[in-house]
């Protein structure tokens, strides 16, 4: 798919929020009330420990990847591709960008988790030669409703 990848900017926050809130596979967001807000998205964009990349086609943001960069490893936080642009290599391109950035920073590994029912993400990980780890059970408690 013809497009470009760049680092996210604050001007992208509205579209990124739309993409995040359109995904049913962001694992701890379970209800309509539990959505991402502008403050949270903006914090991800400006954080020094995070890197957020977007995939654009003709100035339209169709994919976004957020990763946390730690001292010797990278943690994939989220990867979302617009429903109308899936299965076109955008997720793979964003993951390749993450690997490139991680190599550049000399990180040893990239870690990621995904929901058991998120079969497309699991397929992408296998295609990119990621090894499946142990099973965990995640617990989340909402303590403040927005």
KAPE-V779718 format. One record per backbone hydrogen bond with DSSP energy under -1.0 kcal/mol. CO is the residue of the C=O (numbers start at 0). NH is the residue of the N-H. E is the energy in kcal/mol with one decimal. If there is no record, write none. Layout:
co;nh;e
CO;NH;E
CO;NH;E
//
This chain:
co;nh;e
3;55;-3.1
5;53;-3.0
8;11;-2.3
9;12;-1.8
11;15;-2.5
12;16;-2.6
13;17;-1.9
14;18;-2.4
15;19;-2.9
16;20;-2.6
17;21;-1.1
24;26;-1.0
25;28;-2.0
32;34;-1.3
36;40;-2.2
37;41;-3.1
38;42;-2.2
39;43;-1.9
40;44;-2.0
41;45;-2.2
42;46;-1.5
48;68;-3.6
50;66;-2.4
51;7;-3.1
52;64;-2.7
53;5;-2.0
54;61;-2.8
54;62;-1.2
55;3;-2.2
56;59;-1.9
59;56;-2.5
61;81;-3.2
62;54;-2.4
63;79;-2.6
64;52;-2.6
65;76;-2.2
65;77;-1.8
66;50;-2.6
67;74;-2.8
71;107;-2.7
72;69;-2.6
73;110;-3.2
74;67;-2.8
77;65;-2.8
79;63;-2.6
81;84;-2.4
88;92;-2.1
89;93;-2.4
90;94;-2.4
91;95;-2.5
92;96;-1.9
93;97;-2.1
94;98;-2.4
95;99;-2.4
96;100;-2.6
97;101;-2.4
98;102;-2.7
99;103;-2.4
100;104;-1.6
101;106;-2.6
102;105;-1.8
108;73;-2.6
110;75;-3.3
114;117;-1.3
116;118;-1.9
117;121;-1.9
118;122;-2.6
119;123;-2.1
120;124;-2.5
121;125;-2.2
122;126;-2.6
123;127;-1.9
124;129;-2.8
125;128;-1.7
//
